[in-house]
């Protein structure tokens, strides 16, 4: 499974499957954040399916959906900041391609510095 390391505590990936959760845990991640709404593409795993697998593996899970093709809003950044504050790192975040998960990280992190 491929992922992109943004910094030592945060990495992003395209949509994951239930079967990949064990790889995520083995790579040392403690938490998973989904930035994808359910039903975005036919056949994508549901948030509930991924959440169940993540929690069964002993990791934390948060869902912070961001709509594809829409600008990241201050409310999106605030929800992501809260999710990052609620979980232990390192964090593995995913969406359809990994782009939303990468793009929301900076604004969310900036909220912690203000």
N, CA, C and O atoms as CSV, one atom per row, in Angstrom:
chain,resi,resn,atom,element,x,y,z
A,1,UNK,N,N,0.836,-1.172,0.000
A,1,UNK,CA,C,0.000,0.000,0.000
A,1,UNK,C,C,0.889,1.247,0.000
A,1,UNK,O,O,1.861,1.336,0.751
A,2,UNK,N,N,0.538,2.190,-0.847
A,2,UNK,CA,C,1.312,3.421,-0.943
A,2,UNK,C,C,0.638,4.533,-0.153
A,2,UNK,O,O,-0.588,4.633,-0.117
A,3,UNK,N,N,1.460,5.368,0.481
A,3,UNK,CA,C,0.960,6.561,1.141
A,3,UNK,C,C,2.034,7.631,1.051
A,3,UNK,O,O,3.200,7.341,0.784
A,4,UNK,N,N,1.619,8.883,1.278
A,4,UNK,CA,C,2.546,10.010,1.203
A,4,UNK,C,C,2.708,10.598,2.593
A,4,UNK,O,O,1.732,11.024,3.211
A,5,UNK,N,N,3.934,10.622,3.084
A,5,UNK,CA,C,4.245,11.174,4.396
A,5,UNK,C,C,4.305,12.690,4.290
A,5,UNK,O,O,5.144,13.223,3.563
A,6,UNK,N,N,3.423,13.402,5.008
A,6,UNK,CA,C,3.394,14.861,4.985
A,6,UNK,C,C,4.388,15.413,6.019
A,6,UNK,O,O,5.162,16.322,5.720
A,7,UNK,N,N,4.360,14.867,7.212
A,7,UNK,CA,C,5.374,15.132,8.235
A,7,UNK,C,C,5.469,13.893,9.108
A,7,UNK,O,O,4.832,12.881,8.814
A,8,UNK,N,N,6.252,13.955,10.177
A,8,UNK,CA,C,6.484,12.733,10.956
A,8,UNK,C,C,5.221,12.187,11.612
A,8,UNK,O,O,5.175,11.011,11.971
A,9,UNK,N,N,4.198,13.023,11.774
A,9,UNK,CA,C,2.974,12.604,12.457
A,9,UNK,C,C,1.756,12.490,11.561
A,9,UNK,O,O,0.656,12.254,12.062
A,10,UNK,N,N,1.913,12.651,10.242
A,10,UNK,CA,C,0.745,12.690,9.367
A,10,UNK,C,C,1.102,12.187,7.978
A,10,UNK,O,O,2.080,12.625,7.372
A,11,UNK,N,N,0.283,11.250,7.483
A,11,UNK,CA,C,0.443,10.717,6.129
A,11,UNK,C,C,-0.925,10.624,5.474
A,11,UNK,O,O,-1.946,10.547,6.158
A,12,UNK,N,N,-0.940,10.631,4.141
A,12,UNK,CA,C,-2.192,10.586,3.405
A,12,UNK,C,C,-2.150,9.500,2.337
A,12,UNK,O,O,-1.087,9.070,1.889
A,13,UNK,N,N,-3.352,9.075,1.947
A,13,UNK,CA,C,-3.479,8.017,0.963
A,13,UNK,C,C,-4.795,8.154,0.230
A,13,UNK,O,O,-5.699,8.878,0.649
A,14,UNK,N,N,-4.875,7.434,-0.879
A,14,UNK,CA,C,-6.157,7.282,-1.564
A,14,UNK,C,C,-7.047,6.363,-0.722
A,14,UNK,O,O,-6.616,5.858,0.315
A,15,UNK,N,N,-8.270,6.150,-1.163
A,15,UNK,CA,C,-9.239,5.303,-0.467
A,15,UNK,C,C,-8.600,3.982,-0.030
A,15,UNK,O,O,-7.911,3.321,-0.807
A,16,UNK,N,N,-8.841,3.623,1.206
A,16,UNK,CA,C,-8.336,2.350,1.724
A,16,UNK,C,C,-9.453,1.320,1.760
A,16,UNK,O,O,-10.631,1.650,1.624
A,17,UNK,N,N,-9.062,0.073,1.945
A,17,UNK,CA,C,-10.011,-1.018,2.121
A,17,UNK,C,C,-9.885,-1.561,3.544
A,17,UNK,O,O,-8.918,-1.282,4.251
A,18,UNK,N,N,-10.860,-2.322,3.932
A,18,UNK,CA,C,-10.832,-2.958,5.248
A,18,UNK,C,C,-9.583,-3.821,5.386
A,18,UNK,O,O,-8.965,-3.857,6.451
A,19,UNK,N,N,-9.210,-4.515,4.315
A,19,UNK,CA,C,-8.043,-5.404,4.352
A,19,UNK,C,C,-6.725,-4.656,4.543
A,19,UNK,O,O,-5.745,-5.257,4.984
A,20,UNK,N,N,-6.675,-3.377,4.226
A,20,UNK,CA,C,-5.444,-2.604,4.367
A,20,UNK,C,C,-5.242,-2.037,5.766
A,20,UNK,O,O,-4.172,-1.508,6.068
A,21,UNK,N,N,-6.243,-2.139,6.617
A,21,UNK,CA,C,-6.134,-1.580,7.971
A,21,UNK,C,C,-4.979,-2.217,8.738
A,21,UNK,O,O,-4.275,-1.527,9.476
A,22,UNK,N,N,-4.777,-3.512,8.576
A,22,UNK,CA,C,-3.671,-4.168,9.290
A,22,UNK,C,C,-2.321,-3.636,8.811
A,22,UNK,O,O,-1.385,-3.542,9.605
A,23,UNK,N,N,-2.202,-3.286,7.525
A,23,UNK,CA,C,-0.960,-2.694,7.009
A,23,UNK,C,C,-0.727,-1.308,7.614
A,23,UNK,O,O,0.404,-0.938,7.929
A,24,UNK,N,N,-1.796,-0.559,7.769
A,24,UNK,CA,C,-1.702,0.776,8.351
A,24,UNK,C,C,-1.208,0.675,9.790
A,24,UNK,O,O,-0.328,1.427,10.209
A,25,UNK,N,N,-1.779,-0.256,10.534
A,25,UNK,CA,C,-1.338,-0.452,11.918
A,25,UNK,C,C,0.116,-0.924,11.956
A,25,UNK,O,O,0.903,-0.441,12.770
A,26,UNK,N,N,0.472,-1.854,11.088
A,26,UNK,CA,C,1.841,-2.382,11.059
A,26,UNK,C,C,2.849,-1.291,10.698
A,26,UNK,O,O,4.013,-1.376,11.091
A,27,UNK,N,N,2.426,-0.281,9.965
A,27,UNK,CA,C,3.305,0.826,9.598
A,27,UNK,C,C,3.500,1.813,10.752
A,27,UNK,O,O,4.266,2.769,10.636
A,28,UNK,N,N,2.801,1.573,11.868
A,28,UNK,CA,C,3.018,2.382,13.063
A,28,UNK,C,C,1.997,3.475,13.318
A,28,UNK,O,O,2.151,4.255,14.258
A,29,UNK,N,N,0.960,3.548,12.501
A,29,UNK,CA,C,-0.057,4.569,12.712
A,29,UNK,C,C,-0.942,4.202,13.895
A,29,UNK,O,O,-1.241,3.030,14.126
A,30,UNK,N,N,-1.356,5.226,14.643
A,30,UNK,CA,C,-2.195,5.030,15.827
A,30,UNK,C,C,-3.645,5.433,15.573
A,30,UNK,O,O,-4.546,5.025,16.307
A,31,UNK,N,N,-3.867,6.241,14.524
A,31,UNK,CA,C,-5.202,6.765,14.246
A,31,UNK,C,C,-5.411,6.906,12.749
A,31,UNK,O,O,-4.463,7.060,11.978
A,32,UNK,N,N,-6.694,6.847,12.354
A,32,UNK,CA,C,-7.083,6.997,10.955
A,32,UNK,C,C,-8.182,8.051,10.874
A,32,UNK,O,O,-9.127,8.042,11.663
A,33,UNK,N,N,-8.045,8.960,9.907
A,33,UNK,CA,C,-9.078,9.967,9.650
A,33,UNK,C,C,-9.529,9.822,8.205
A,33,UNK,O,O,-8.712,9.800,7.284
A,34,UNK,N,N,-10.841,9.723,8.020
A,34,UNK,CA,C,-11.437,9.675,6.687
A,34,UNK,C,C,-11.941,11.061,6.323
A,34,UNK,O,O,-12.738,11.649,7.055
A,35,UNK,N,N,-11.477,11.585,5.193
A,35,UNK,CA,C,-11.930,12.889,4.713
A,35,UNK,C,C,-12.886,12.763,3.533
A,35,UNK,O,O,-13.057,13.700,2.754
A,36,UNK,N,N,-13.495,11.611,3.414
A,36,UNK,CA,C,-14.354,11.323,2.270
A,36,UNK,C,C,-15.782,11.045,2.725
A,36,UNK,O,O,-15.990,10.261,3.651
A,37,UNK,N,N,-16.771,11.676,2.088
A,37,UNK,CA,C,-18.159,11.338,2.426
A,37,UNK,C,C,-18.526,9.960,1.883
A,37,UNK,O,O,-17.979,9.521,0.871
A,38,UNK,N,N,-19.439,9.291,2.546
A,38,UNK,CA,C,-19.981,8.037,2.022
A,38,UNK,C,C,-20.677,8.302,0.691
A,38,UNK,O,O,-21.223,9.383,0.468
A,39,UNK,N,N,-20.651,7.299,-0.193
A,39,UNK,CA,C,-21.400,7.366,-1.439
A,39,UNK,C,C,-20.807,8.245,-2.516
A,39,UNK,O,O,-21.479,8.556,-3.500
A,40,UNK,N,N,-19.570,8.650,-2.350
A,40,UNK,CA,C,-18.937,9.508,-3.352
A,40,UNK,C,C,-18.720,8.745,-4.663
A,40,UNK,O,O,-18.886,9.306,-5.746
A,41,UNK,N,N,-18.357,7.493,-4.563
A,41,UNK,CA,C,-18.182,6.620,-5.726
A,41,UNK,C,C,-18.904,5.302,-5.458
A,41,UNK,O,O,-18.923,4.825,-4.323
A,42,UNK,N,N,-19.493,4.716,-6.490
A,42,UNK,CA,C,-20.123,3.409,-6.300
A,42,UNK,C,C,-19.089,2.372,-5.846
A,42,UNK,O,O,-17.990,2.295,-6.395
A,43,UNK,N,N,-19.449,1.594,-4.857
A,43,UNK,CA,C,-18.588,0.509,-4.418
A,43,UNK,C,C,-17.507,0.872,-3.421
A,43,UNK,O,O,-16.780,-0.007,-2.959
A,44,UNK,N,N,-17.382,2.154,-3.074
A,44,UNK,CA,C,-16.355,2.495,-2.080
A,44,UNK,C,C,-16.761,1.917,-0.726
A,44,UNK,O,O,-17.951,1.859,-0.417
A,45,UNK,N,N,-15.799,1.490,0.083
A,45,UNK,CA,C,-16.147,1.008,1.431
A,45,UNK,C,C,-16.823,2.129,2.226
A,45,UNK,O,O,-16.473,3.301,2.088
A,46,UNK,N,N,-17.784,1.753,3.050
A,46,UNK,CA,C,-18.455,2.768,3.855
A,46,UNK,C,C,-17.572,3.193,5.021
A,46,UNK,O,O,-16.657,2.479,5.431
A,47,UNK,N,N,-17.871,4.361,5.534
A,47,UNK,CA,C,-17.155,4.853,6.713
A,47,UNK,C,C,-17.340,3.870,7.867
A,47,UNK,O,O,-16.392,3.597,8.605
A,48,UNK,N,N,-18.542,3.340,8.028
A,48,UNK,CA,C,-18.812,2.389,9.120
A,48,UNK,C,C,-17.946,1.135,8.998
A,48,UNK,O,O,-17.456,0.625,10.005
A,49,UNK,N,N,-17.752,0.638,7.784
A,49,UNK,CA,C,-16.913,-0.553,7.584
A,49,UNK,C,C,-15.461,-0.278,7.959
A,49,UNK,O,O,-14.826,-1.076,8.650
A,50,UNK,N,N,-14.942,0.859,7.497
A,50,UNK,CA,C,-13.551,1.198,7.805
A,50,UNK,C,C,-13.396,1.482,9.298
A,50,UNK,O,O,-12.432,1.032,9.918
A,51,UNK,N,N,-14.329,2.218,9.870
A,51,UNK,CA,C,-14.269,2.534,11.305
A,51,UNK,C,C,-14.242,1.253,12.136
A,51,UNK,O,O,-13.448,1.141,13.070
A,52,UNK,N,N,-15.085,0.304,11.814
A,52,UNK,CA,C,-15.125,-0.956,12.561
A,52,UNK,C,C,-13.787,-1.690,12.485
A,52,UNK,O,O,-13.305,-2.217,13.488
A,53,UNK,N,N,-13.193,-1.723,11.302
A,53,UNK,CA,C,-11.900,-2.402,11.133
A,53,UNK,C,C,-10.791,-1.676,11.883
A,53,UNK,O,O,-9.940,-2.310,12.508
A,54,UNK,N,N,-10.801,-0.347,11.822
A,54,UNK,CA,C,-9.778,0.455,12.506
A,54,UNK,C,C,-9.875,0.255,14.018
A,54,UNK,O,O,-8.866,0.026,14.685
A,55,UNK,N,N,-11.084,0.342,14.552
A,55,UNK,CA,C,-11.263,0.182,15.998
A,55,UNK,C,C,-10.976,-1.243,16.446
A,55,UNK,O,O,-10.453,-1.452,17.541
A,56,UNK,N,N,-11.314,-2.230,15.612
A,56,UNK,CA,C,-11.003,-3.624,15.944
A,56,UNK,C,C,-9.488,-3.845,16.003
A,56,UNK,O,O,-9.008,-4.716,16.728
A,57,UNK,N,N,-8.744,-3.051,15.235
A,57,UNK,CA,C,-7.275,-3.143,15.225
A,57,UNK,C,C,-6.649,-2.354,16.373
A,57,UNK,O,O,-5.428,-2.343,16.529
A,58,UNK,N,N,-7.491,-1.691,17.178
A,58,UNK,CA,C,-6.980,-0.963,18.336
A,58,UNK,C,C,-6.540,0.455,18.055
A,58,UNK,O,O,-5.831,1.060,18.860
A,59,UNK,N,N,-6.954,0.992,16.922
A,59,UNK,CA,C,-6.612,2.372,16.575
A,59,UNK,C,C,-7.846,3.256,16.739
A,59,UNK,O,O,-8.968,2.761,16.847
A,60,UNK,N,N,-7.625,4.559,16.755
A,60,UNK,CA,C,-8.706,5.543,16.820
A,60,UNK,C,C,-9.137,5.906,15.401
A,60,UNK,O,O,-8.343,5.839,14.463
A,61,UNK,N,N,-10.411,6.294,15.258
A,61,UNK,CA,C,-10.953,6.681,13.957
A,61,UNK,C,C,-11.776,7.951,14.091
A,61,UNK,O,O,-12.533,8.111,15.049
A,62,UNK,N,N,-11.627,8.849,13.133
A,62,UNK,CA,C,-12.460,10.046,13.050
A,62,UNK,C,C,-12.888,10.238,11.598
A,62,UNK,O,O,-12.154,9.894,10.672
A,63,UNK,N,N,-14.082,10.792,11.414
A,63,UNK,CA,C,-14.613,11.071,10.080
A,63,UNK,C,C,-14.814,12.570,9.936
A,63,UNK,O,O,-15.625,13.172,10.640
A,64,UNK,N,N,-14.068,13.162,9.020
A,64,UNK,CA,C,-14.163,14.594,8.737
A,64,UNK,C,C,-14.358,14.730,7.227
A,64,UNK,O,O,-13.405,15.014,6.500
A,65,UNK,N,N,-15.598,14.527,6.751
A,65,UNK,CA,C,-15.822,14.562,5.308
A,65,UNK,C,C,-15.668,15.968,4.726
A,65,UNK,O,O,-16.126,16.956,5.302
A,66,UNK,N,N,-15.016,16.024,3.579
A,66,UNK,CA,C,-14.832,17.261,2.824
A,66,UNK,C,C,-15.284,16.949,1.397
A,66,UNK,O,O,-14.834,15.969,0.803
A,67,UNK,N,N,-16.154,17.765,0.859
A,67,UNK,CA,C,-16.690,17.507,-0.476
A,67,UNK,C,C,-15.640,17.755,-1.554
A,67,UNK,O,O,-14.947,18.772,-1.551
A,68,UNK,N,N,-15.542,16.805,-2.466
A,68,UNK,CA,C,-14.593,16.890,-3.572
A,68,UNK,C,C,-14.926,18.075,-4.471
A,68,UNK,O,O,-16.091,18.345,-4.762
A,69,UNK,N,N,-13.890,18.768,-4.900
A,69,UNK,CA,C,-14.069,19.879,-5.811
A,69,UNK,C,C,-14.528,21.174,-5.164
A,69,UNK,O,O,-14.701,22.182,-5.850
A,70,UNK,N,N,-14.724,21.160,-3.866
A,70,UNK,CA,C,-15.153,22.351,-3.144
A,70,UNK,C,C,-13.967,22.889,-2.349
A,70,UNK,O,O,-13.117,22.114,-1.910
A,71,UNK,N,N,-13.900,24.202,-2.160
A,71,UNK,CA,C,-12.824,24.751,-1.322
A,71,UNK,C,C,-12.955,24.263,0.125
A,71,UNK,O,O,-14.057,24.029,0.621
A,72,UNK,N,N,-11.821,24.118,0.776
A,72,UNK,CA,C,-11.837,23.769,2.194
A,72,UNK,C,C,-12.289,25.006,2.959
A,72,UNK,O,O,-11.705,26.081,2.824
A,73,UNK,N,N,-13.323,24.844,3.755
A,73,UNK,CA,C,-13.899,25.972,4.491
A,73,UNK,C,C,-13.254,26.094,5.867
A,73,UNK,O,O,-12.617,25.149,6.333
A,74,UNK,N,N,-13.410,27.239,6.523
A,74,UNK,CA,C,-12.937,27.355,7.904
A,74,UNK,C,C,-13.580,26.300,8.819
A,74,UNK,O,O,-12.934,25.797,9.738
A,75,UNK,N,N,-14.845,25.973,8.565
A,75,UNK,CA,C,-15.509,24.939,9.374
A,75,UNK,C,C,-14.860,23.575,9.155
A,75,UNK,O,O,-14.692,22.810,10.104
A,76,UNK,N,N,-14.493,23.262,7.903
A,76,UNK,CA,C,-13.786,22.009,7.615
A,76,UNK,C,C,-12.462,21.963,8.380
A,76,UNK,O,O,-12.133,20.959,9.012
A,77,UNK,N,N,-11.710,23.059,8.314
A,77,UNK,CA,C,-10.416,23.124,8.998
A,77,UNK,C,C,-10.588,22.970,10.504
A,77,UNK,O,O,-9.784,22.302,11.154
A,78,UNK,N,N,-11.622,23.578,11.060
A,78,UNK,CA,C,-11.889,23.471,12.498
A,78,UNK,C,C,-12.223,22.037,12.883
A,78,UNK,O,O,-11.728,21.535,13.892
A,79,UNK,N,N,-13.064,21.369,12.082
A,79,UNK,CA,C,-13.408,19.964,12.378
A,79,UNK,C,C,-12.173,19.063,12.284
A,79,UNK,O,O,-12.011,18.138,13.081
A,80,UNK,N,N,-11.308,19.337,11.312
A,80,UNK,CA,C,-10.084,18.546,11.174
A,80,UNK,C,C,-9.142,18.820,12.333
A,80,UNK,O,O,-8.528,17.897,12.869
A,81,UNK,N,N,-9.024,20.085,12.722
A,81,UNK,CA,C,-8.185,20.442,13.866
A,81,UNK,C,C,-8.667,19.692,15.114
A,81,UNK,O,O,-7.864,19.145,15.870
A,82,UNK,N,N,-9.974,19.674,15.316
A,82,UNK,CA,C,-10.540,18.978,16.479
A,82,UNK,C,C,-10.251,17.483,16.408
A,82,UNK,O,O,-9.882,16.870,17.410
A,83,UNK,N,N,-10.419,16.898,15.226
A,83,UNK,CA,C,-10.139,15.466,15.068
A,83,UNK,C,C,-8.681,15.154,15.369
A,83,UNK,O,O,-8.380,14.179,16.058
A,84,UNK,N,N,-7.781,15.974,14.859
A,84,UNK,CA,C,-6.349,15.759,15.121
A,84,UNK,C,C,-6.025,15.920,16.601
A,84,UNK,O,O,-5.139,15.244,17.123
A,85,UNK,N,N,-6.740,16.810,17.274
A,85,UNK,CA,C,-6.526,17.027,18.714
A,85,UNK,C,C,-7.055,15.863,19.545
A,85,UNK,O,O,-6.582,15.616,20.655
A,86,UNK,N,N,-8.032,15.154,19.004
A,86,UNK,CA,C,-8.699,14.068,19.736
A,86,UNK,C,C,-7.991,12.723,19.648
A,86,UNK,O,O,-8.275,11.823,20.439
A,87,UNK,N,N,-7.075,12.573,18.696
A,87,UNK,CA,C,-6.472,11.257,18.467
A,87,UNK,C,C,-4.963,11.294,18.696
A,87,UNK,O,O,-4.340,12.354,18.739
A,88,UNK,N,N,-4.412,10.114,18.837
A,88,UNK,CA,C,-2.967,9.958,19.008
A,88,UNK,C,C,-2.313,9.798,17.640
A,88,UNK,O,O,-2.866,9.148,16.753
A,89,UNK,N,N,-1.152,10.384,17.476
A,89,UNK,CA,C,-0.404,10.243,16.229
A,89,UNK,C,C,0.618,9.137,16.329
A,89,UNK,O,O,0.890,8.631,17.417
A,90,UNK,N,N,1.171,8.770,15.229
A,90,UNK,CA,C,0.964,9.330,13.915
A,90,UNK,C,C,-0.413,8.987,13.338
A,90,UNK,O,O,-1.008,7.956,13.651
A,91,UNK,N,N,-0.894,9.899,12.479
A,91,UNK,CA,C,-2.227,9.804,11.899
A,91,UNK,C,C,-2.111,9.466,10.413
A,91,UNK,O,O,-1.272,10.006,9.691
A,92,UNK,N,N,-2.977,8.561,9.987
A,92,UNK,CA,C,-3.118,8.179,8.578
A,92,UNK,C,C,-4.461,8.717,8.112
A,92,UNK,O,O,-5.500,8.317,8.638
A,93,UNK,N,N,-4.459,9.621,7.131
A,93,UNK,CA,C,-5.704,10.194,6.620
A,93,UNK,C,C,-5.895,9.770,5.165
A,93,UNK,O,O,-4.928,9.599,4.422
A,94,UNK,N,N,-7.156,9.606,4.773
A,94,UNK,CA,C,-7.422,9.217,3.394
A,94,UNK,C,C,-8.679,9.883,2.850
A,94,UNK,O,O,-9.564,10.316,3.590
A,95,UNK,N,N,-8.714,9.944,1.515
A,95,UNK,CA,C,-9.890,10.402,0.771
A,95,UNK,C,C,-9.849,9.645,-0.564
A,95,UNK,O,O,-9.282,8.554,-0.628
A,96,UNK,N,N,-10.426,10.190,-1.607
A,96,UNK,CA,C,-10.415,9.469,-2.889
A,96,UNK,C,C,-8.993,9.310,-3.424
A,96,UNK,O,O,-8.598,8.216,-3.826
A,97,UNK,N,N,-8.223,10.400,-3.429
A,97,UNK,CA,C,-6.878,10.352,-3.997
A,97,UNK,C,C,-5.773,10.699,-3.001
A,97,UNK,O,O,-4.596,10.470,-3.279
A,98,UNK,N,N,-6.144,11.246,-1.850
A,98,UNK,CA,C,-5.184,11.728,-0.867
A,98,UNK,C,C,-5.033,13.242,-0.891
A,98,UNK,O,O,-4.460,13.820,0.032
A,99,UNK,N,N,-5.538,13.891,-1.934
A,99,UNK,CA,C,-5.365,15.332,-2.089
A,99,UNK,C,C,-6.112,16.126,-1.026
A,99,UNK,O,O,-5.531,17.020,-0.411
A,100,UNK,N,N,-7.376,15.823,-0.798
A,100,UNK,CA,C,-8.132,16.548,0.235
A,100,UNK,C,C,-7.491,16.378,1.599
A,100,UNK,O,O,-7.392,17.331,2.372
A,101,UNK,N,N,-7.053,15.152,1.893
A,101,UNK,CA,C,-6.421,14.884,3.192
A,101,UNK,C,C,-5.131,15.671,3.345
A,101,UNK,O,O,-4.798,16.117,4.442
A,102,UNK,N,N,-4.406,15.842,2.248
A,102,UNK,CA,C,-3.177,16.656,2.295
A,102,UNK,C,C,-3.517,18.136,2.423
A,102,UNK,O,O,-2.901,18.853,3.212
A,103,UNK,N,N,-4.499,18.592,1.646
A,103,UNK,CA,C,-4.823,20.017,1.613
A,103,UNK,C,C,-5.463,20.545,2.895
A,103,UNK,O,O,-5.309,21.724,3.216
A,104,UNK,N,N,-6.167,19.705,3.622
A,104,UNK,CA,C,-6.830,20.174,4.840
A,104,UNK,C,C,-5.873,20.220,6.035
A,104,UNK,O,O,-6.162,20.879,7.034
A,105,UNK,N,N,-4.762,19.539,5.938
A,105,UNK,CA,C,-3.843,19.441,7.074
A,105,UNK,C,C,-3.247,20.794,7.456
A,105,UNK,O,O,-3.224,21.139,8.637
A,106,UNK,N,N,-2.771,21.554,6.494
A,106,UNK,CA,C,-2.156,22.854,6.785
A,106,UNK,C,C,-3.100,23.797,7.507
A,106,UNK,O,O,-2.745,24.319,8.564
A,107,UNK,N,N,-4.309,24.036,6.965
A,107,UNK,CA,C,-5.254,24.915,7.661
A,107,UNK,C,C,-5.626,24.405,9.060
A,107,UNK,O,O,-5.802,25.198,9.985
A,108,UNK,N,N,-5.743,23.100,9.208
A,108,UNK,CA,C,-6.068,22.533,10.527
A,108,UNK,C,C,-4.918,22.760,11.514
A,108,UNK,O,O,-5.145,23.110,12.673
A,109,UNK,N,N,-3.709,22.563,11.054
A,109,UNK,CA,C,-2.536,22.774,11.894
A,109,UNK,C,C,-2.393,24.248,12.277
A,109,UNK,O,O,-2.014,24.564,13.404
A,110,UNK,N,N,-2.695,25.143,11.345
A,110,UNK,CA,C,-2.577,26.581,11.610
A,110,UNK,C,C,-3.498,27.007,12.743
A,110,UNK,O,O,-3.169,27.932,13.486
A,111,UNK,N,N,-4.636,26.358,12.889
A,111,UNK,CA,C,-5.565,26.711,13.980
A,111,UNK,C,C,-4.941,26.448,15.345
A,111,UNK,O,O,-5.246,27.141,16.315
A,112,UNK,N,N,-4.076,25.457,15.419
A,112,UNK,CA,C,-3.408,25.152,16.675
A,112,UNK,C,C,-2.322,26.132,17.030
A,112,UNK,O,O,-1.848,26.147,18.167
A,113,UNK,N,N,-1.916,26.950,16.082
A,113,UNK,CA,C,-0.828,27.901,16.304
A,113,UNK,C,C,-1.320,29.308,16.561
A,113,UNK,O,O,-0.530,30.202,16.864
A,114,UNK,N,N,-2.639,29.512,16.439
A,114,UNK,CA,C,-3.168,30.870,16.630
A,114,UNK,C,C,-3.570,31.114,18.065
A,114,UNK,O,O,-4.034,32.204,18.399
